[in-house]
Amino acid sequence: QVQLVESGGGSVQAGGSLRLSCAASGRTLSNYATGWFRQAPGKEREFVVSSSRSGDITVAADSVKGRFTISRDNAKNTVYLQMNSLKPEDTAVYYCAAVYRASYISTPKSRSEYDYWGQGTQVTVSS
């Protein structure tokens, strides 16, 4: 079992930045691909970014490409989401997720591929 706890959410003005953290416990995160998803009120949870187990390969949704970056520190068992140039439409609850992967190149983008989820952290961007 992997336990994930997000932190770093908050309120920020448009154009600002936030960095979310996702601390893992129970298993070594270096064996897991990880991702960030978000869910706005009244909408389905959507993919934001994901990272291979090594962190060498990342993918991002078109809506955040060039603004959001996923990174990881396997020594600290922590995944990060750096969010720059934030927009009001980025307002949502952000969730980190993890799934065991033997492959070093896998970067899952579908919710159904992930086995472990954090409780979420709220990000609010005001105009």
VMD Tcl script that builds the backbone (N, CA, C; Angstrom):
set m [mol new atoms 381]
animate dup $m
set s [atomselect $m all]
$s set {name element resname resid chain x y z} {
  {N N GLN 1 A 0.832 -1.193 0.000}
  {CA C GLN 1 A 0.000 0.000 0.000}
  {C C GLN 1 A 0.868 1.244 0.000}
  {N N VAL 2 A 0.399 2.240 -0.735}
  {CA C VAL 2 A 1.060 3.536 -0.786}
  {C C VAL 2 A 0.089 4.574 -0.242}
  {N N GLN 3 A 0.556 5.357 0.696}
  {CA C GLN 3 A -0.237 6.467 1.201}
  {C C GLN 3 A 0.333 7.759 0.633}
  {N N LEU 4 A -0.551 8.618 0.128}
  {CA C LEU 4 A -0.147 9.866 -0.500}
  {C C LEU 4 A -0.819 11.031 0.217}
  {N N VAL 5 A -0.043 12.054 0.530}
  {CA C VAL 5 A -0.584 13.232 1.199}
  {C C VAL 5 A -0.118 14.480 0.465}
  {N N GLU 6 A -1.078 15.222 -0.078}
  {CA C GLU 6 A -0.764 16.463 -0.788}
  {C C GLU 6 A -0.719 17.644 0.175}
  {N N SER 7 A 0.048 18.650 -0.209}
  {CA C SER 7 A 0.101 19.900 0.534}
  {C C SER 7 A 0.518 21.004 -0.418}
  {N N GLY 8 A 0.366 22.241 0.034}
  {CA C GLY 8 A 0.825 23.368 -0.759}
  {C C GLY 8 A -0.260 24.134 -1.484}
  {N N GLY 9 A -1.487 23.659 -1.392}
  {CA C GLY 9 A -2.570 24.387 -2.038}
  {C C GLY 9 A -2.840 25.715 -1.356}
  {N N GLY 10 A -3.660 26.533 -2.002}
  {CA C GLY 10 A -4.005 27.821 -1.423}
  {C C GLY 10 A -4.646 28.721 -2.444}
  {N N SER 11 A -4.695 29.993 -2.113}
  {CA C SER 11 A -5.286 30.996 -2.993}
  {C C SER 11 A -4.199 31.892 -3.562}
  {N N VAL 12 A -4.329 32.199 -4.834}
  {CA C VAL 12 A -3.325 33.021 -5.507}
  {C C VAL 12 A -4.022 33.833 -6.592}
  {N N GLN 13 A -3.444 34.967 -6.941}
  {CA C GLN 13 A -3.989 35.768 -8.030}
  {C C GLN 13 A -3.516 35.231 -9.370}
  {N N ALA 14 A -4.281 35.522 -10.380}
  {CA C ALA 14 A -3.916 35.113 -11.735}
  {C C ALA 14 A -2.519 35.619 -12.075}
  {N N GLY 15 A -1.746 34.740 -12.711}
  {CA C GLY 15 A -0.373 35.057 -13.048}
  {C C GLY 15 A 0.626 34.600 -12.002}
  {N N GLY 16 A 0.126 34.213 -10.840}
  {CA C GLY 16 A 0.991 33.768 -9.762}
  {C C GLY 16 A 1.415 32.323 -9.887}
  {N N SER 17 A 2.130 31.860 -8.873}
  {CA C SER 17 A 2.667 30.502 -8.877}
  {C C SER 17 A 2.375 29.807 -7.552}
  {N N LEU 18 A 2.306 28.496 -7.630}
  {CA C LEU 18 A 2.203 27.650 -6.442}
  {C C LEU 18 A 2.982 26.374 -6.704}
  {N N ARG 19 A 3.482 25.768 -5.641}
  {CA C ARG 19 A 4.095 24.451 -5.765}
  {C C ARG 19 A 3.394 23.497 -4.811}
  {N N LEU 20 A 2.837 22.459 -5.382}
  {CA C LEU 20 A 2.206 21.414 -4.601}
  {C C LEU 20 A 3.204 20.294 -4.328}
  {N N SER 21 A 3.059 19.679 -3.171}
  {CA C SER 21 A 3.890 18.531 -2.817}
  {C C SER 21 A 2.999 17.328 -2.546}
  {N N CYS 22 A 3.531 16.166 -2.810}
  {CA C CYS 22 A 2.818 14.919 -2.546}
  {C C CYS 22 A 3.816 13.970 -1.888}
  {N N ALA 23 A 3.663 13.782 -0.603}
  {CA C ALA 23 A 4.562 12.914 0.148}
  {C C ALA 23 A 4.001 11.499 0.202}
  {N N ALA 24 A 4.845 10.543 -0.144}
  {CA C ALA 24 A 4.426 9.148 -0.163}
  {C C ALA 24 A 5.020 8.394 1.017}
  {N N SER 25 A 4.265 7.427 1.503}
  {CA C SER 25 A 4.767 6.545 2.549}
  {C C SER 25 A 4.251 5.137 2.287}
  {N N GLY 26 A 4.914 4.170 2.868}
  {CA C GLY 26 A 4.487 2.787 2.723}
  {C C GLY 26 A 5.254 2.005 1.686}
  {N N ARG 27 A 5.688 2.675 0.639}
  {CA C ARG 27 A 6.457 2.027 -0.417}
  {C C ARG 27 A 7.462 3.017 -0.986}
  {N N THR 28 A 8.458 2.494 -1.673}
  {CA C THR 28 A 9.453 3.353 -2.304}
  {C C THR 28 A 8.888 3.918 -3.596}
  {N N LEU 29 A 8.804 5.231 -3.666}
  {CA C LEU 29 A 8.163 5.882 -4.799}
  {C C LEU 29 A 8.899 5.665 -6.107}
  {N N SER 30 A 10.157 5.303 -6.051}
  {CA C SER 30 A 10.943 5.107 -7.279}
  {C C SER 30 A 10.433 3.931 -8.115}
  {N N ASN 31 A 9.567 3.108 -7.554}
  {CA C ASN 31 A 8.975 1.999 -8.292}
  {C C ASN 31 A 7.620 2.351 -8.908}
  {N N TYR 32 A 7.210 3.596 -8.770}
  {CA C TYR 32 A 5.863 4.009 -9.162}
  {C C TYR 32 A 5.881 5.178 -10.137}
  {N N ALA 33 A 5.071 5.054 -11.179}
  {CA C ALA 33 A 4.761 6.226 -11.991}
  {C C ALA 33 A 3.783 7.078 -11.190}
  {N N THR 34 A 3.858 8.385 -11.368}
  {CA C THR 34 A 2.997 9.279 -10.598}
  {C C THR 34 A 2.334 10.304 -11.506}
  {N N GLY 35 A 1.233 10.827 -11.027}
  {CA C GLY 35 A 0.515 11.821 -11.806}
  {C C GLY 35 A -0.225 12.801 -10.917}
  {N N TRP 36 A -0.596 13.914 -11.515}
  {CA C TRP 36 A -1.470 14.894 -10.870}
  {C C TRP 36 A -2.738 15.026 -11.705}
  {N N PHE 37 A -3.849 15.049 -11.013}
  {CA C PHE 37 A -5.147 15.263 -11.625}
  {C C PHE 37 A -5.827 16.416 -10.908}
  {N N ARG 38 A -6.873 16.950 -11.499}
  {CA C ARG 38 A -7.625 18.008 -10.824}
  {C C ARG 38 A -9.109 17.865 -11.114}
  {N N GLN 39 A -9.897 18.392 -10.197}
  {CA C GLN 39 A -11.342 18.334 -10.344}
  {C C GLN 39 A -11.948 19.662 -9.919}
  {N N ALA 40 A -12.548 20.327 -10.883}
  {CA C ALA 40 A -13.251 21.583 -10.620}
  {C C ALA 40 A -14.700 21.277 -10.261}
  {N N PRO 41 A -15.372 22.188 -9.581}
  {CA C PRO 41 A -16.773 21.944 -9.191}
  {C C PRO 41 A -17.647 21.633 -10.394}
  {N N GLY 42 A -18.394 20.549 -10.293}
  {CA C GLY 42 A -19.312 20.172 -11.353}
  {C C GLY 42 A -18.667 19.514 -12.552}
  {N N LYS 43 A -17.363 19.266 -12.472}
  {CA C LYS 43 A -16.653 18.656 -13.596}
  {C C LYS 43 A -16.014 17.346 -13.174}
  {N N GLU 44 A -15.659 16.550 -14.173}
  {CA C GLU 44 A -14.977 15.302 -13.887}
  {C C GLU 44 A -13.498 15.555 -13.568}
  {N N ARG 45 A -12.924 14.611 -12.852}
  {CA C ARG 45 A -11.496 14.701 -12.564}
  {C C ARG 45 A -10.715 14.529 -13.870}
  {N N GLU 46 A -9.767 15.427 -14.096}
  {CA C GLU 46 A -9.034 15.397 -15.358}
  {C C GLU 46 A -7.535 15.303 -15.137}
  {N N PHE 47 A -6.880 14.726 -16.122}
  {CA C PHE 47 A -5.437 14.574 -16.112}
  {C C PHE 47 A -4.746 15.922 -16.245}
  {N N VAL 48 A -3.660 16.090 -15.481}
  {CA C VAL 48 A -2.856 17.309 -15.559}
  {C C VAL 48 A -1.452 16.983 -16.076}
  {N N VAL 49 A -0.702 16.207 -15.321}
  {CA C VAL 49 A 0.657 15.823 -15.713}
  {C C VAL 49 A 0.972 14.449 -15.128}
  {N N SER 50 A 1.939 13.766 -15.726}
  {CA C SER 50 A 2.410 12.512 -15.152}
  {C C SER 50 A 3.909 12.359 -15.388}
  {N N SER 51 A 4.487 11.472 -14.575}
  {CA C SER 51 A 5.935 11.267 -14.600}
  {C C SER 51 A 6.229 9.774 -14.571}
  {N N SER 52 A 7.245 9.374 -15.320}
  {CA C SER 52 A 7.713 7.997 -15.237}
  {C C SER 52 A 8.319 7.751 -13.867}
  {N N ARG 53 A 8.573 6.507 -13.541}
  {CA C ARG 53 A 9.071 6.169 -12.203}
  {C C ARG 53 A 10.413 6.814 -11.911}
  {N N SER 54 A 11.208 7.050 -12.935}
  {CA C SER 54 A 12.510 7.696 -12.724}
  {C C SER 54 A 12.399 9.207 -12.728}
  {N N GLY 55 A 11.305 9.707 -13.298}
  {CA C GLY 55 A 11.162 11.145 -13.446}
  {C C GLY 55 A 11.766 11.682 -14.726}
  {N N ASP 56 A 12.386 10.806 -15.527}
  {CA C ASP 56 A 13.045 11.258 -16.754}
  {C C ASP 56 A 12.060 11.623 -17.849}
  {N N ILE 57 A 10.879 11.024 -17.806}
  {CA C ILE 57 A 9.878 11.266 -18.849}
  {C C ILE 57 A 8.629 11.840 -18.188}
  {N N THR 58 A 8.156 12.949 -18.727}
  {CA C THR 58 A 6.926 13.553 -18.216}
  {C C THR 58 A 6.027 13.925 -19.390}
  {N N VAL 59 A 4.748 13.957 -19.123}
  {CA C VAL 59 A 3.772 14.411 -20.109}
  {C C VAL 59 A 2.803 15.356 -19.414}
  {N N ALA 60 A 2.246 16.275 -20.177}
  {CA C ALA 60 A 1.320 17.251 -19.606}
  {C C ALA 60 A 0.128 17.434 -20.523}
  {N N ALA 61 A -1.000 17.755 -19.913}
  {CA C ALA 61 A -2.188 18.083 -20.693}
  {C C ALA 61 A -1.941 19.378 -21.461}
  {N N ASP 62 A -2.578 19.514 -22.607}
  {CA C ASP 62 A -2.377 20.706 -23.421}
  {C C ASP 62 A -2.719 21.985 -22.654}
  {N N SER 63 A -3.694 21.898 -21.767}
  {CA C SER 63 A -4.151 23.089 -21.049}
  {C C SER 63 A -3.112 23.646 -20.078}
  {N N VAL 64 A -2.134 22.826 -19.708}
  {CA C VAL 64 A -1.135 23.281 -18.739}
  {C C VAL 64 A 0.279 23.220 -19.297}
  {N N LYS 65 A 0.429 22.751 -20.510}
  {CA C LYS 65 A 1.756 22.595 -21.098}
  {C C LYS 65 A 2.468 23.938 -21.145}
  {N N GLY 66 A 3.715 23.930 -20.684}
  {CA C GLY 66 A 4.496 25.159 -20.650}
  {C C GLY 66 A 4.302 25.966 -19.383}
  {N N ARG 67 A 3.299 25.607 -18.571}
  {CA C ARG 67 A 3.047 26.334 -17.320}
  {C C ARG 67 A 3.246 25.453 -16.090}
  {N N PHE 68 A 2.882 24.181 -16.197}
  {CA C PHE 68 A 2.980 23.263 -15.061}
  {C C PHE 68 A 4.098 22.255 -15.309}
  {N N THR 69 A 4.800 21.910 -14.247}
  {CA C THR 69 A 5.893 20.939 -14.340}
  {C C THR 69 A 5.802 19.953 -13.182}
  {N N ILE 70 A 5.889 18.681 -13.505}
  {CA C ILE 70 A 5.960 17.655 -12.473}
  {C C ILE 70 A 7.415 17.271 -12.269}
  {N N SER 71 A 7.782 17.083 -11.018}
  {CA C SER 71 A 9.129 16.620 -10.707}
  {C C SER 71 A 9.041 15.704 -9.488}
  {N N ARG 72 A 10.112 15.027 -9.223}
  {CA C ARG 72 A 10.083 14.119 -8.091}
  {C C ARG 72 A 11.456 14.020 -7.465}
  {N N ASP 73 A 11.464 13.793 -6.168}
  {CA C ASP 73 A 12.688 13.552 -5.427}
  {C C ASP 73 A 12.506 12.176 -4.790}
  {N N ASN 74 A 13.027 11.167 -5.449}
  {CA C ASN 74 A 12.824 9.804 -4.966}
  {C C ASN 74 A 13.496 9.575 -3.616}
  {N N ALA 75 A 14.548 10.325 -3.347}
  {CA C ALA 75 A 15.210 10.182 -2.054}
  {C C ALA 75 A 14.301 10.648 -0.924}
  {N N LYS 76 A 13.439 11.624 -1.229}
  {CA C LYS 76 A 12.498 12.133 -0.229}
  {C C LYS 76 A 11.116 11.504 -0.374}
  {N N ASN 77 A 10.981 10.616 -1.368}
  {CA C ASN 77 A 9.685 9.969 -1.606}
  {C C ASN 77 A 8.578 10.996 -1.825}
  {N N THR 78 A 8.896 12.022 -2.601}
  {CA C THR 78 A 7.975 13.141 -2.777}
  {C C THR 78 A 7.898 13.531 -4.248}
  {N N VAL 79 A 6.678 13.862 -4.668}
  {CA C VAL 79 A 6.431 14.359 -6.011}
  {C C VAL 79 A 5.955 15.804 -5.898}
  {N N TYR 80 A 6.322 16.627 -6.863}
  {CA C TYR 80 A 5.972 18.034 -6.837}
  {C C TYR 80 A 5.214 18.429 -8.100}
  {N N LEU 81 A 4.404 19.441 -7.969}
  {CA C LEU 81 A 3.760 20.059 -9.120}
  {C C LEU 81 A 4.008 21.557 -9.022}
  {N N GLN 82 A 4.867 22.057 -9.907}
  {CA C GLN 82 A 5.134 23.489 -9.980}
  {C C GLN 82 A 4.159 24.102 -10.960}
  {N N MET 83 A 3.392 25.068 -10.496}
  {CA C MET 83 A 2.363 25.702 -11.326}
  {C C MET 83 A 2.687 27.181 -11.466}
  {N N ASN 84 A 2.949 27.594 -12.682}
  {CA C ASN 84 A 3.262 28.993 -12.980}
  {C C ASN 84 A 2.194 29.588 -13.880}
  {N N SER 85 A 2.167 30.896 -13.944}
  {CA C SER 85 A 1.209 31.603 -14.802}
  {C C SER 85 A -0.204 31.079 -14.594}
  {N N LEU 86 A -0.597 31.004 -13.367}
  {CA C LEU 86 A -1.896 30.416 -13.039}
  {C C LEU 86 A -3.046 31.263 -13.566}
  {N N LYS 87 A -4.102 30.570 -13.962}
  {CA C LYS 87 A -5.296 31.198 -14.510}
  {C C LYS 87 A -6.513 30.834 -13.649}
  {N N PRO 88 A -7.544 31.641 -13.671}
  {CA C PRO 88 A -8.752 31.288 -12.893}
  {C C PRO 88 A -9.295 29.900 -13.240}
  {N N GLU 89 A -9.149 29.485 -14.472}
  {CA C GLU 89 A -9.649 28.171 -14.873}
  {C C GLU 89 A -8.815 27.020 -14.316}
  {N N ASP 90 A -7.710 27.336 -13.661}
  {CA C ASP 90 A -6.924 26.291 -12.978}
  {C C ASP 90 A -7.480 25.982 -11.595}
  {N N THR 91 A -8.472 26.754 -11.162}
  {CA C THR 91 A -9.084 26.525 -9.855}
  {C C THR 91 A -9.702 25.135 -9.793}
  {N N ALA 92 A -9.289 24.360 -8.806}
  {CA C ALA 92 A -9.755 22.977 -8.666}
  {C C ALA 92 A -9.141 22.359 -7.414}
  {N N VAL 93 A -9.619 21.181 -7.087}
  {CA C VAL 93 A -8.936 20.342 -6.104}
  {C C VAL 93 A -7.935 19.495 -6.883}
  {N N TYR 94 A -6.702 19.512 -6.424}
  {CA C TYR 94 A -5.625 18.790 -7.112}
  {C C TYR 94 A -5.282 17.530 -6.331}
  {N N TYR 95 A -5.190 16.424 -7.075}
  {CA C TYR 95 A -4.912 15.125 -6.483}
  {C C TYR 95 A -3.634 14.547 -7.079}
  {N N CYS 96 A -2.810 13.956 -6.238}
  {CA C CYS 96 A -1.701 13.175 -6.772}
  {C C CYS 96 A -2.080 11.696 -6.753}
  {N N ALA 97 A -1.450 10.943 -7.628}
  {CA C ALA 97 A -1.779 9.529 -7.782}
  {C C ALA 97 A -0.513 8.752 -8.128}
  {N N ALA 98 A -0.542 7.456 -7.822}
  {CA C ALA 98 A 0.622 6.614 -8.093}
  {C C ALA 98 A 0.177 5.222 -8.519}
  {N N VAL 99 A 1.006 4.603 -9.328}
  {CA C VAL 99 A 0.751 3.228 -9.753}
  {C C VAL 99 A 2.085 2.538 -9.959}
  {N N TYR 100 A 2.185 1.292 -9.522}
  {CA C TYR 100 A 3.424 0.547 -9.722}
  {C C TYR 100 A 3.649 0.311 -11.205}
  {N N ARG 101 A 4.876 0.524 -11.634}
  {CA C ARG 101 A 5.230 0.271 -13.015}
  {C C ARG 101 A 6.625 -0.356 -13.073}
  {N N ALA 102 A 6.741 -1.492 -13.742}
  {CA C ALA 102 A 8.054 -2.081 -13.996}
  {C C ALA 102 A 8.774 -1.283 -15.081}
  {N N SER 103 A 8.004 -0.714 -15.985}
  {CA C SER 103 A 8.574 0.055 -17.092}
  {C C SER 103 A 9.108 1.394 -16.599}
  {N N TYR 104 A 10.258 1.784 -17.145}
  {CA C TYR 104 A 10.851 3.072 -16.801}
  {C C TYR 104 A 10.365 4.205 -17.708}
  {N N ILE 105 A 9.509 3.870 -18.684}
  {CA C ILE 105 A 9.052 4.903 -19.606}
  {C C ILE 105 A 7.550 5.145 -19.524}
  {N N SER 106 A 6.857 4.397 -18.707}
  {CA C SER 106 A 5.404 4.529 -18.619}
  {C C SER 106 A 5.008 5.829 -17.928}
  {N N THR 107 A 4.079 6.568 -18.562}
  {CA C THR 107 A 3.557 7.808 -17.983}
  {C C THR 107 A 2.039 7.788 -18.119}
  {N N PRO 108 A 1.359 7.079 -17.246}
  {CA C PRO 108 A -0.100 6.910 -17.369}
  {C C PRO 108 A -0.846 8.235 -17.328}
  {N N LYS 109 A -1.874 8.347 -18.187}
  {CA C LYS 109 A -2.665 9.576 -18.252}
  {C C LYS 109 A -4.133 9.358 -17.912}
  {N N SER 110 A -4.512 8.122 -17.714}
  {CA C SER 110 A -5.912 7.828 -17.429}
  {C C SER 110 A -6.125 7.602 -15.938}
  {N N ARG 111 A -7.228 8.114 -15.409}
  {CA C ARG 111 A -7.559 7.912 -14.005}
  {C C ARG 111 A -7.593 6.436 -13.638}
  {N N SER 112 A -8.116 5.630 -14.524}
  {CA C SER 112 A -8.320 4.212 -14.222}
  {C C SER 112 A -7.011 3.443 -14.103}
  {N N GLU 113 A -5.917 4.022 -14.570}
  {CA C GLU 113 A -4.624 3.342 -14.492}
  {C C GLU 113 A -3.977 3.461 -13.121}
  {N N TYR 114 A -4.445 4.385 -12.312}
  {CA C TYR 114 A -3.801 4.642 -11.031}
  {C C TYR 114 A -4.481 3.887 -9.893}
  {N N ASP 115 A -3.663 3.369 -8.994}
  {CA C ASP 115 A -4.175 2.579 -7.878}
  {C C ASP 115 A -4.260 3.364 -6.577}
  {N N TYR 116 A -3.415 4.371 -6.429}
  {CA C TYR 116 A -3.332 5.080 -5.152}
  {C C TYR 116 A -3.553 6.569 -5.368}
  {N N TRP 117 A -4.313 7.165 -4.457}
  {CA C TRP 117 A -4.689 8.574 -4.567}
  {C C TRP 117 A -4.529 9.275 -3.227}
  {N N GLY 118 A -4.163 10.558 -3.308}
  {CA C GLY 118 A -4.168 11.388 -2.124}
  {C C GLY 118 A -5.559 11.953 -1.874}
  {N N GLN 119 A -5.679 12.739 -0.826}
  {CA C GLN 119 A -6.977 13.279 -0.430}
  {C C GLN 119 A -7.311 14.578 -1.157}
  {N N GLY 120 A -6.332 15.166 -1.813}
  {CA C GLY 120 A -6.563 16.389 -2.575}
  {C C GLY 120 A -6.226 17.651 -1.806}
  {N N THR 121 A -5.865 18.676 -2.555}
  {CA C THR 121 A -5.590 19.983 -1.974}
  {C C THR 121 A -6.194 21.051 -2.878}
  {N N GLN 122 A -6.841 22.040 -2.274}
  {CA C GLN 122 A -7.565 23.059 -3.033}
  {C C GLN 122 A -6.623 24.135 -3.549}
  {N N VAL 123 A -6.801 24.469 -4.828}
  {CA C VAL 123 A -6.099 25.592 -5.448}
  {C C VAL 123 A -7.156 26.545 -5.990}
  {N N THR 124 A -7.081 27.786 -5.570}
  {CA C THR 124 A -8.032 28.794 -6.024}
  {C C THR 124 A -7.266 29.957 -6.642}
  {N N VAL 125 A -7.602 30.278 -7.890}
  {CA C VAL 125 A -6.943 31.358 -8.614}
  {C C VAL 125 A -7.974 32.443 -8.887}
  {N N SER 126 A -7.704 33.620 -8.397}
  {CA C SER 126 A -8.635 34.729 -8.577}
  {C C SER 126 A -8.136 35.665 -9.676}
  {N N SER 127 A -9.084 36.281 -10.344}
  {CA C SER 127 A -8.725 37.172 -11.461}
  {C C SER 127 A -8.487 38.598 -10.984}
}
mol reanalyze $m
mol bondsrecalc $m
mol representation Tube
mol addrep $m
